[in-house]
Amino acid sequence: MKRWCRKFDSEFPEALKERGYTLEDVNNWINTIETGTTKNGRKFCVEIQKNVL
């Protein structure tokens, strides 16, 4: 997702652009995952699993 922020015009999926999603939405998604709280203040539980080589 952070790559989508850096290269929004070339990397963000066209299907999501067609549905009206913007760079601001991507930033909101990232913030929600990092903080565990949505932009409306609701809790958002995420379980992040790191790959072990």
GUZAGU-57669 format. One record per residue (C-alpha): x negated, y, z. Coordinates in steps of 0.02 Angstrom, whole numbers, plus 50000, padded with zeros to 5 digits. Last residue first. Example, Ala and Ser with C-alpha at 12.3 -4.5 7.8 and 13.67 -1.06 7.14 Angstrom:
<atoms>
{atom {49316; 49947; 50357}};
{atom {49385; 49775; 50390}};
</atoms>
This chain:
<atoms>
{atom {49359; 49141; 50293}};
{atom {49492; 49203; 50412}};
{atom {49633; 49302; 50337}};
{atom {49715; 49424; 50455}};
{atom {49897; 49402; 50500}};
{atom {49998; 49556; 50538}};
{atom {50161; 49526; 50630}};
{atom {50275; 49673; 50607}};
{atom {50415; 49727; 50722}};
{atom {50506; 49885; 50670}};
{atom {50582; 49984; 50813}};
{atom {50702; 50120; 50761}};
{atom {50650; 50303; 50770}};
{atom {50727; 50360; 50606}};
{atom {50556; 50368; 50520}};
{atom {50535; 50186; 50571}};
{atom {50432; 50131; 50721}};
{atom {50300; 49994; 50727}};
{atom {50163; 50125; 50716}};
{atom {50055; 50054; 50575}};
{atom {50196; 49968; 50481}};
{atom {50311; 50119; 50492}};
{atom {50172; 50239; 50443}};
{atom {50132; 50134; 50289}};
{atom {50315; 50129; 50238}};
{atom {50334; 50318; 50264}};
{atom {50179; 50350; 50158}};
{atom {50251; 50240; 50021}};
{atom {50416; 50335; 50030}};
{atom {50324; 50501; 50014}};
{atom {50235; 50435; 49860}};
{atom {50406; 50410; 49781}};
{atom {50541; 50278; 49762}};
{atom {50678; 50321; 49636}};
{atom {50731; 50149; 49575}};
{atom {50633; 50177; 49415}};
{atom {50478; 50213; 49519}};
{atom {50503; 50046; 49607}};
{atom {50512; 49953; 49441}};
{atom {50357; 50045; 49379}};
{atom {50253; 49969; 49518}};
{atom {50131; 50096; 49595}};
{atom {49956; 50070; 49525}};
{atom {49931; 50203; 49388}};
{atom {50025; 50356; 49451}};
{atom {50007; 50316; 49635}};
{atom {49820; 50283; 49635}};
{atom {49768; 50333; 49811}};
{atom {49938; 50307; 49887}};
{atom {49965; 50141; 49797}};
{atom {49794; 50088; 49862}};
{atom {49859; 50120; 50037}};
{atom {50000; 50000; 50000}};
</atoms>
